[in-house]
Amino acid sequence: MAKHERGTMDIRSHEKTFNGFVKMVAWGAFIAVCVLIFLALVDG
């Protein structure tokens, strides 16, 4: 059985997924703020 060495795991796919998640949350927050501003301007 191979011995695990700390820091040798390939995490590129994890980082790519996390970066995509962060980008999606940022866009979602931006869109929500834009919708709220729009509603405030048109007396929603």
PDB file of N, H, CA, C and O in Angstrom:
ATOM      1  N   MET A   1       0.845  -1.178   0.000  1.00  0.00           N
ATOM      2  CA  MET A   1       0.000   0.000   0.000  1.00  0.00           C
ATOM      3  C   MET A   1       0.895   1.248   0.000  1.00  0.00           C
ATOM      4  O   MET A   1       1.863   1.331   0.756  1.00  0.00           O
ATOM      5  N   ALA A   2       0.556   2.205  -0.852  1.00  0.00           N
ATOM      6  H   ALA A   2      -0.230   2.138  -1.466  1.00  0.00           H
ATOM      7  CA  ALA A   2       1.356   3.422  -0.966  1.00  0.00           C
ATOM      8  C   ALA A   2       1.139   4.323   0.242  1.00  0.00           C
ATOM      9  O   ALA A   2       0.023   4.477   0.738  1.00  0.00           O
ATOM     10  N   LYS A   3       2.221   4.903   0.691  1.00  0.00           N
ATOM     11  H   LYS A   3       3.127   4.778   0.287  1.00  0.00           H
ATOM     12  CA  LYS A   3       2.140   5.820   1.830  1.00  0.00           C
ATOM     13  C   LYS A   3       1.783   7.208   1.313  1.00  0.00           C
ATOM     14  O   LYS A   3       2.343   7.684   0.325  1.00  0.00           O
ATOM     15  N   HIS A   4       0.850   7.839   1.994  1.00  0.00           N
ATOM     16  H   HIS A   4       0.395   7.453   2.796  1.00  0.00           H
ATOM     17  CA  HIS A   4       0.426   9.193   1.609  1.00  0.00           C
ATOM     18  C   HIS A   4       1.437  10.213   2.099  1.00  0.00           C
ATOM     19  O   HIS A   4       1.866  10.178   3.253  1.00  0.00           O
ATOM     20  N   GLU A   5       1.811  11.124   1.206  1.00  0.00           N
ATOM     21  H   GLU A   5       1.462  11.152   0.269  1.00  0.00           H
ATOM     22  CA  GLU A   5       2.696  12.214   1.586  1.00  0.00           C
ATOM     23  C   GLU A   5       1.907  13.515   1.535  1.00  0.00           C
ATOM     24  O   GLU A   5       1.234  13.809   0.547  1.00  0.00           O
ATOM     25  N   ARG A   6       1.995  14.274   2.590  1.00  0.00           N
ATOM     26  H   ARG A   6       2.542  14.035   3.393  1.00  0.00           H
ATOM     27  CA  ARG A   6       1.248  15.517   2.704  1.00  0.00           C
ATOM     28  C   ARG A   6       1.629  16.496   1.579  1.00  0.00           C
ATOM     29  O   ARG A   6       2.807  16.716   1.296  1.00  0.00           O
ATOM     30  N   GLY A   7       0.595  17.076   0.950  1.00  0.00           N
ATOM     31  H   GLY A   7      -0.361  16.897   1.180  1.00  0.00           H
ATOM     32  CA  GLY A   7       0.824  18.076  -0.084  1.00  0.00           C
ATOM     33  C   GLY A   7       1.028  17.523  -1.476  1.00  0.00           C
ATOM     34  O   GLY A   7       1.420  18.273  -2.370  1.00  0.00           O
ATOM     35  N   THR A   8       0.777  16.234  -1.703  1.00  0.00           N
ATOM     36  H   THR A   8       0.458  15.625  -0.977  1.00  0.00           H
ATOM     37  CA  THR A   8       1.022  15.657  -3.023  1.00  0.00           C
ATOM     38  C   THR A   8      -0.256  15.422  -3.822  1.00  0.00           C
ATOM     39  O   THR A   8      -0.186  15.004  -4.978  1.00  0.00           O
ATOM     40  N   MET A   9      -1.415  15.679  -3.235  1.00  0.00           N
ATOM     41  H   MET A   9      -1.472  16.018  -2.296  1.00  0.00           H
ATOM     42  CA  MET A   9      -2.679  15.432  -3.933  1.00  0.00           C
ATOM     43  C   MET A   9      -2.912  16.506  -5.005  1.00  0.00           C
ATOM     44  O   MET A   9      -2.648  17.686  -4.778  1.00  0.00           O
ATOM     45  N   ASP A  10      -3.404  16.088  -6.156  1.00  0.00           N
ATOM     46  H   ASP A  10      -3.619  15.128  -6.340  1.00  0.00           H
ATOM     47  CA  ASP A  10      -3.707  17.022  -7.240  1.00  0.00           C
ATOM     48  C   ASP A  10      -5.086  17.624  -6.985  1.00  0.00           C
ATOM     49  O   ASP A  10      -6.091  16.913  -7.001  1.00  0.00           O
ATOM     50  N   ILE A  11      -5.131  18.929  -6.750  1.00  0.00           N
ATOM     51  H   ILE A  11      -4.314  19.506  -6.736  1.00  0.00           H
ATOM     52  CA  ILE A  11      -6.394  19.587  -6.397  1.00  0.00           C
ATOM     53  C   ILE A  11      -6.842  20.579  -7.468  1.00  0.00           C
ATOM     54  O   ILE A  11      -7.663  21.455  -7.195  1.00  0.00           O
ATOM     55  N   ARG A  12      -6.314  20.451  -8.673  1.00  0.00           N
ATOM     56  H   ARG A  12      -5.646  19.740  -8.894  1.00  0.00           H
ATOM     57  CA  ARG A  12      -6.683  21.401  -9.728  1.00  0.00           C
ATOM     58  C   ARG A  12      -8.176  21.388 -10.020  1.00  0.00           C
ATOM     59  O   ARG A  12      -8.774  22.447 -10.206  1.00  0.00           O
ATOM     60  N   SER A  13      -8.789  20.209 -10.062  1.00  0.00           N
ATOM     61  H   SER A  13      -8.303  19.348  -9.911  1.00  0.00           H
ATOM     62  CA  SER A  13     -10.228  20.156 -10.347  1.00  0.00           C
ATOM     63  C   SER A  13     -11.029  20.746  -9.197  1.00  0.00           C
ATOM     64  O   SER A  13     -12.073  21.356  -9.427  1.00  0.00           O
ATOM     65  N   HIS A  14     -10.564  20.578  -7.966  1.00  0.00           N
ATOM     66  H   HIS A  14      -9.716  20.082  -7.779  1.00  0.00           H
ATOM     67  CA  HIS A  14     -11.256  21.164  -6.819  1.00  0.00           C
ATOM     68  C   HIS A  14     -11.188  22.688  -6.889  1.00  0.00           C
ATOM     69  O   HIS A  14     -12.182  23.374  -6.647  1.00  0.00           O
ATOM     70  N   GLU A  15     -10.012  23.207  -7.220  1.00  0.00           N
ATOM     71  H   GLU A  15      -9.205  22.650  -7.416  1.00  0.00           H
ATOM     72  CA  GLU A  15      -9.850  24.656  -7.317  1.00  0.00           C
ATOM     73  C   GLU A  15     -10.700  25.227  -8.450  1.00  0.00           C
ATOM     74  O   GLU A  15     -11.284  26.301  -8.306  1.00  0.00           O
ATOM     75  N   LYS A  16     -10.772  24.524  -9.562  1.00  0.00           N
ATOM     76  H   LYS A  16     -10.298  23.651  -9.679  1.00  0.00           H
ATOM     77  CA  LYS A  16     -11.583  24.977 -10.695  1.00  0.00           C
ATOM     78  C   LYS A  16     -13.064  25.014 -10.310  1.00  0.00           C
ATOM     79  O   LYS A  16     -13.764  25.970 -10.643  1.00  0.00           O
ATOM     80  N   THR A  17     -13.543  23.985  -9.616  1.00  0.00           N
ATOM     81  H   THR A  17     -12.974  23.208  -9.345  1.00  0.00           H
ATOM     82  CA  THR A  17     -14.933  23.944  -9.168  1.00  0.00           C
ATOM     83  C   THR A  17     -15.214  25.067  -8.176  1.00  0.00           C
ATOM     84  O   THR A  17     -16.238  25.742  -8.278  1.00  0.00           O
ATOM     85  N   PHE A  18     -14.312  25.271  -7.218  1.00  0.00           N
ATOM     86  H   PHE A  18     -13.480  24.723  -7.136  1.00  0.00           H
ATOM     87  CA  PHE A  18     -14.503  26.320  -6.218  1.00  0.00           C
ATOM     88  C   PHE A  18     -14.525  27.694  -6.868  1.00  0.00           C
ATOM     89  O   PHE A  18     -15.358  28.531  -6.520  1.00  0.00           O
ATOM     90  N   ASN A  19     -13.616  27.935  -7.811  1.00  0.00           N
ATOM     91  H   ASN A  19     -12.940  27.255  -8.094  1.00  0.00           H
ATOM     92  CA  ASN A  19     -13.586  29.228  -8.502  1.00  0.00           C
ATOM     93  C   ASN A  19     -14.869  29.458  -9.290  1.00  0.00           C
ATOM     94  O   ASN A  19     -15.374  30.580  -9.335  1.00  0.00           O
ATOM     95  N   GLY A  20     -15.400  28.412  -9.910  1.00  0.00           N
ATOM     96  H   GLY A  20     -14.990  27.501  -9.874  1.00  0.00           H
ATOM     97  CA  GLY A  20     -16.667  28.531 -10.616  1.00  0.00           C
ATOM     98  C   GLY A  20     -17.813  28.844  -9.671  1.00  0.00           C
ATOM     99  O   GLY A  20     -18.694  29.639  -9.998  1.00  0.00           O
ATOM    100  N   PHE A  21     -17.805  28.221  -8.501  1.00  0.00           N
ATOM    101  H   PHE A  21     -17.090  27.575  -8.236  1.00  0.00           H
ATOM    102  CA  PHE A  21     -18.842  28.466  -7.500  1.00  0.00           C
ATOM    103  C   PHE A  21     -18.783  29.907  -7.010  1.00  0.00           C
ATOM    104  O   PHE A  21     -19.817  30.565  -6.889  1.00  0.00           O
ATOM    105  N   VAL A  22     -17.591  30.397  -6.729  1.00  0.00           N
ATOM    106  H   VAL A  22     -16.751  29.863  -6.827  1.00  0.00           H
ATOM    107  CA  VAL A  22     -17.432  31.774  -6.248  1.00  0.00           C
ATOM    108  C   VAL A  22     -17.904  32.755  -7.315  1.00  0.00           C
ATOM    109  O   VAL A  22     -18.568  33.744  -7.005  1.00  0.00           O
ATOM    110  N   LYS A  23     -17.563  32.482  -8.560  1.00  0.00           N
ATOM    111  H   LYS A  23     -17.023  31.679  -8.812  1.00  0.00           H
ATOM    112  CA  LYS A  23     -17.977  33.357  -9.658  1.00  0.00           C
ATOM    113  C   LYS A  23     -19.500  33.364  -9.800  1.00  0.00           C
ATOM    114  O   LYS A  23     -20.101  34.416 -10.020  1.00  0.00           O
ATOM    115  N   MET A  24     -20.125  32.184  -9.674  1.00  0.00           N
ATOM    116  H   MET A  24     -19.638  31.330  -9.496  1.00  0.00           H
ATOM    117  CA  MET A  24     -21.573  32.083  -9.776  1.00  0.00           C
ATOM    118  C   MET A  24     -22.257  32.855  -8.642  1.00  0.00           C
ATOM    119  O   MET A  24     -23.242  33.554  -8.883  1.00  0.00           O
ATOM    120  N   VAL A  25     -21.754  32.739  -7.422  1.00  0.00           N
ATOM    121  H   VAL A  25     -20.954  32.172  -7.227  1.00  0.00           H
ATOM    122  CA  VAL A  25     -22.338  33.450  -6.283  1.00  0.00           C
ATOM    123  C   VAL A  25     -22.183  34.956  -6.459  1.00  0.00           C
ATOM    124  O   VAL A  25     -23.103  35.712  -6.145  1.00  0.00           O
ATOM    125  N   ALA A  26     -21.037  35.399  -6.953  1.00  0.00           N
ATOM    126  H   ALA A  26     -20.289  34.785  -7.208  1.00  0.00           H
ATOM    127  CA  ALA A  26     -20.819  36.826  -7.167  1.00  0.00           C
ATOM    128  C   ALA A  26     -21.789  37.374  -8.213  1.00  0.00           C
ATOM    129  O   ALA A  26     -22.365  38.444  -8.018  1.00  0.00           O
ATOM    130  N   TRP A  27     -21.975  36.657  -9.313  1.00  0.00           N
ATOM    131  H   TRP A  27     -21.507  35.787  -9.471  1.00  0.00           H
ATOM    132  CA  TRP A  27     -22.925  37.091 -10.341  1.00  0.00           C
ATOM    133  C   TRP A  27     -24.351  37.090  -9.800  1.00  0.00           C
ATOM    134  O   TRP A  27     -25.126  38.001 -10.092  1.00  0.00           O
ATOM    135  N   GLY A  28     -24.697  36.084  -9.022  1.00  0.00           N
ATOM    136  H   GLY A  28     -24.067  35.344  -8.785  1.00  0.00           H
ATOM    137  CA  GLY A  28     -26.039  36.029  -8.432  1.00  0.00           C
ATOM    138  C   GLY A  28     -26.303  37.198  -7.510  1.00  0.00           C
ATOM    139  O   GLY A  28     -27.390  37.774  -7.531  1.00  0.00           O
ATOM    140  N   ALA A  29     -25.314  37.558  -6.698  1.00  0.00           N
ATOM    141  H   ALA A  29     -24.430  37.090  -6.681  1.00  0.00           H
ATOM    142  CA  ALA A  29     -25.463  38.704  -5.802  1.00  0.00           C
ATOM    143  C   ALA A  29     -25.591  39.999  -6.602  1.00  0.00           C
ATOM    144  O   ALA A  29     -26.404  40.860  -6.268  1.00  0.00           O
ATOM    145  N   PHE A  30     -24.800  40.132  -7.644  1.00  0.00           N
ATOM    146  H   PHE A  30     -24.140  39.432  -7.915  1.00  0.00           H
ATOM    147  CA  PHE A  30     -24.863  41.328  -8.494  1.00  0.00           C
ATOM    148  C   PHE A  30     -26.241  41.463  -9.141  1.00  0.00           C
ATOM    149  O   PHE A  30     -26.816  42.552  -9.165  1.00  0.00           O
ATOM    150  N   ILE A  31     -26.759  40.376  -9.654  1.00  0.00           N
ATOM    151  H   ILE A  31     -26.293  39.492  -9.634  1.00  0.00           H
ATOM    152  CA  ILE A  31     -28.076  40.406 -10.301  1.00  0.00           C
ATOM    153  C   ILE A  31     -29.162  40.734  -9.286  1.00  0.00           C
ATOM    154  O   ILE A  31     -30.078  41.501  -9.585  1.00  0.00           O
ATOM    155  N   ALA A  32     -29.070  40.159  -8.084  1.00  0.00           N
ATOM    156  H   ALA A  32     -28.326  39.536  -7.841  1.00  0.00           H
ATOM    157  CA  ALA A  32     -30.067  40.445  -7.044  1.00  0.00           C
ATOM    158  C   ALA A  32     -30.050  41.923  -6.668  1.00  0.00           C
ATOM    159  O   ALA A  32     -31.108  42.530  -6.502  1.00  0.00           O
ATOM    160  N   VAL A  33     -28.861  42.507  -6.532  1.00  0.00           N
ATOM    161  H   VAL A  33     -28.002  42.014  -6.667  1.00  0.00           H
ATOM    162  CA  VAL A  33     -28.761  43.931  -6.204  1.00  0.00           C
ATOM    163  C   VAL A  33     -29.343  44.780  -7.334  1.00  0.00           C
ATOM    164  O   VAL A  33     -30.045  45.759  -7.080  1.00  0.00           O
ATOM    165  N   CYS A  34     -29.053  44.410  -8.571  1.00  0.00           N
ATOM    166  H   CYS A  34     -28.482  43.615  -8.778  1.00  0.00           H
ATOM    167  CA  CYS A  34     -29.605  45.151  -9.719  1.00  0.00           C
ATOM    168  C   CYS A  34     -31.126  45.085  -9.741  1.00  0.00           C
ATOM    169  O   CYS A  34     -31.784  46.089 -10.015  1.00  0.00           O
ATOM    170  N   VAL A  35     -31.683  43.932  -9.461  1.00  0.00           N
ATOM    171  H   VAL A  35     -31.149  43.117  -9.239  1.00  0.00           H
ATOM    172  CA  VAL A  35     -33.146  43.794  -9.427  1.00  0.00           C
ATOM    173  C   VAL A  35     -33.732  44.660  -8.314  1.00  0.00           C
ATOM    174  O   VAL A  35     -34.749  45.323  -8.520  1.00  0.00           O
ATOM    175  N   LEU A  36     -33.114  44.662  -7.157  1.00  0.00           N
ATOM    176  H   LEU A  36     -32.288  44.123  -6.989  1.00  0.00           H
ATOM    177  CA  LEU A  36     -33.613  45.484  -6.052  1.00  0.00           C
ATOM    178  C   LEU A  36     -33.537  46.974  -6.385  1.00  0.00           C
ATOM    179  O   LEU A  36     -34.459  47.725  -6.066  1.00  0.00           O
ATOM    180  N   ILE A  37     -32.466  47.401  -7.013  1.00  0.00           N
ATOM    181  H   ILE A  37     -31.717  46.791  -7.272  1.00  0.00           H
ATOM    182  CA  ILE A  37     -32.349  48.803  -7.420  1.00  0.00           C
ATOM    183  C   ILE A  37     -33.417  49.143  -8.448  1.00  0.00           C
ATOM    184  O   ILE A  37     -34.050  50.195  -8.361  1.00  0.00           O
ATOM    185  N   PHE A  38     -33.621  48.264  -9.413  1.00  0.00           N
ATOM    186  H   PHE A  38     -33.107  47.410  -9.483  1.00  0.00           H
ATOM    187  CA  PHE A  38     -34.647  48.485 -10.421  1.00  0.00           C
ATOM    188  C   PHE A  38     -36.030  48.603  -9.775  1.00  0.00           C
ATOM    189  O   PHE A  38     -36.803  49.493 -10.132  1.00  0.00           O
ATOM    190  N   LEU A  39     -36.347  47.720  -8.834  1.00  0.00           N
ATOM    191  H   LEU A  39     -35.719  46.998  -8.544  1.00  0.00           H
ATOM    192  CA  LEU A  39     -37.636  47.771  -8.157  1.00  0.00           C
ATOM    193  C   LEU A  39     -37.799  49.072  -7.363  1.00  0.00           C
ATOM    194  O   LEU A  39     -38.891  49.638  -7.313  1.00  0.00           O
ATOM    195  N   ALA A  40     -36.721  49.538  -6.750  1.00  0.00           N
ATOM    196  H   ALA A  40     -35.834  49.078  -6.791  1.00  0.00           H
ATOM    197  CA  ALA A  40     -36.792  50.791  -6.001  1.00  0.00           C
ATOM    198  C   ALA A  40     -37.025  51.981  -6.932  1.00  0.00           C
ATOM    199  O   ALA A  40     -37.733  52.925  -6.579  1.00  0.00           O
ATOM    200  N   LEU A  41     -36.428  51.930  -8.116  1.00  0.00           N
ATOM    201  H   LEU A  41     -35.853  51.164  -8.402  1.00  0.00           H
ATOM    202  CA  LEU A  41     -36.587  53.046  -9.054  1.00  0.00           C
ATOM    203  C   LEU A  41     -37.969  53.111  -9.677  1.00  0.00           C
ATOM    204  O   LEU A  41     -38.450  54.200  -9.989  1.00  0.00           O
ATOM    205  N   VAL A  42     -38.613  51.977  -9.862  1.00  0.00           N
ATOM    206  H   VAL A  42     -38.222  51.092  -9.608  1.00  0.00           H
ATOM    207  CA  VAL A  42     -39.940  51.979 -10.501  1.00  0.00           C
ATOM    208  C   VAL A  42     -41.056  51.853  -9.473  1.00  0.00           C
ATOM    209  O   VAL A  42     -42.192  51.533  -9.823  1.00  0.00           O
ATOM    210  N   ASP A  43     -40.740  52.100  -8.223  1.00  0.00           N
ATOM    211  H   ASP A  43     -39.817  52.360  -7.939  1.00  0.00           H
ATOM    212  CA  ASP A  43     -41.717  52.020  -7.123  1.00  0.00           C
ATOM    213  C   ASP A  43     -42.427  50.681  -7.110  1.00  0.00           C
ATOM    214  O   ASP A  43     -43.656  50.605  -7.106  1.00  0.00           O
ATOM    215  N   GLY A  44     -41.610  49.610  -7.103  1.00  0.00           N
ATOM    216  H   GLY A  44     -40.612  49.673  -7.106  1.00  0.00           H
ATOM    217  CA  GLY A  44     -42.139  48.257  -7.105  1.00  0.00           C
ATOM    218  C   GLY A  44     -42.743  47.938  -5.786  1.00  0.00           C
ATOM    219  O   GLY A  44     -43.247  46.832  -5.589  1.00  0.00           O
TER     220      GLY A  44
END
